[in-house]
Amino acid sequence: MTSRIPRDSRLRLVRPRPLAAAPPAMNQRRPRRAAPRPPEGTPARSELARMARSGLADAARVARWADTALGPGRGSATADGKATLSDATAGHAARELGLTEAKVRADWDTARLAGLVEVHGGSARPGWRLRAWNRDDSAVLRGWVALFDAWSLAHPEPAGQEPAAVAEVISAMPQILSFLQLSAGPVPVAQLLDLLEQRVTELRTERCEVPYGPRLEPGTPQTAGAVPLPDATADTPLAPLLDWALHALASVGALTCGDGHATLTPLGSWAVWVKLEQICVAAQSPAGNIEQSAEDMLRGCAQLRPNAARAEYRAWLAARPVGSAVAELLGGARGEDALLRGLAFDALRVVGAPAEPDVRAVLDEPTLRPYALLWLAEHDGADPEDAHEVLTRQEATWLWVDTAAAVADHGEAPLLVRHLESAVQPTVPALLDEVRAVGHPRTVQVLVALAAAHPDPALAKAVRRAAFQVHTGGS
């Protein structure tokens, strides 16, 4: 050999790690953050999940029937070829399950609100929670909380109510539920009505409501026959709407009503505590990125240490529906910035199980596949230090180049040199051969940056030669 580069370079890679955090913290191990404890007396999660499974058993039964009977190409599909609960399908389900059609429709609606069934246009498919129903307590509890959040849809308001007043009561119910949770016992409905009236008054004051109709200048006499337009909600009695709200929450299993008192169930008390914790987390955002888009939020987290970044992810996620948040994070991961790609999947680790279907859906996208495989391996219980074993040699090399691109764009030269040690190839020549073959769009830029940063002139020369060969298409 005329080159001074030894065949067996000592630049061996330790286990490749996903780009979990931005420089300068990207090479630090992420500490675990202690989860807040629920109030004393709250049942264990396994017991809460058992309660949720019991309350949603009928909905799960209808969802499983739909999964079996309404699949594509099956003989029991509806006449119009759509897997929706049409009249014919409701009748079919009622006969097979021994239920009334009204009960089937009610259970179907509950299953849909709890995420056991997902409806897309004219078709329906089983939700991921149904697949995990018997083995994943978190999936069950998230499904029940989704139903709890949709209590006003699960039990619609009585006909003839003023829509604006209904909206005010729905907006005021979180405070009513918080009061019930803090009371930790039966509360007279009359006391809740007083609290509701106070909260609705506050809401109207916050909106600075003014009477409708033409405004007269001070001192201007009112035209004879002119009648001021009344506020449609001002005289709406709130007692019937409070009664509706309490019974709606009772219908989803959040509270019980009787003898003029309302009491949160263990599930309801736990769910209210979860919501209060989410509000507290959102209020403690360390960097103030809650209102930003996913991409801007991730950029804002780029210089945070791992623990602070995870707190920021939690705050950002707590302020959004999970589905749209996951979609937005994956959209940010598809951009050209490799650093955001790694940070997006770090944020998805905070999301946990609800992100699984969307992460699996991107396995066919070459840019996201290595990150998705690592995410799924860790989600399935693999040690983060060993998760790289699910990657093929080519996928690991692609991820190495992508991570190097992030370091080159956002890190410092010594960090890029240290990154060389994380390659799966045993020698630098083998690494350069496989990097050239993997076809990453940033290969040339990465190799040029590495050549400029490395202190070994011979190695830098070999890396520059490889960059030139990739650029010219030579070998």
ABEGO torsion letter per residue (X at the ends): XABABBABBABBBBBBBBBABBOAAAABBBBBBBBBBBBBGBBBAAAAAAAAAAAAAAAAAAAAAAAAAABBGBAABBAAGBABBBAAAAAAAAAAAGBBAAAAAAAAAAAAAAGABBBBEABBBBBAAAAAAAABAAAAAAAAAAAAAAAAAABBBBBGBBAAAAAAAAAAAAAAAAAAAAAGEBBBAAAAAAAAAAAAAAAAAAAGBBBBEBBBBBGBBBBBGBBBBBBAAAABBAAAAAAAAAAAAAAAGABBBEGGBBBBBAAAAAAAAAAAAAAAAAAABAAGAAABBAAAAAAAAAABBAAAAAAAAAAAAAABBAAAAAAAAAAAAABABAAAAAAAAAAAAAAEAAAAAAAAAAAABAAAAAAAAAAAAAAAGBBAAAAAAABBAAAAAAAAAAAAAAAAAABBAAAAAAAAAABABABAAAAAAAAAAAGBAAAAAAAAAAAAABABAAAAAAAAAAAAAAAAGBX
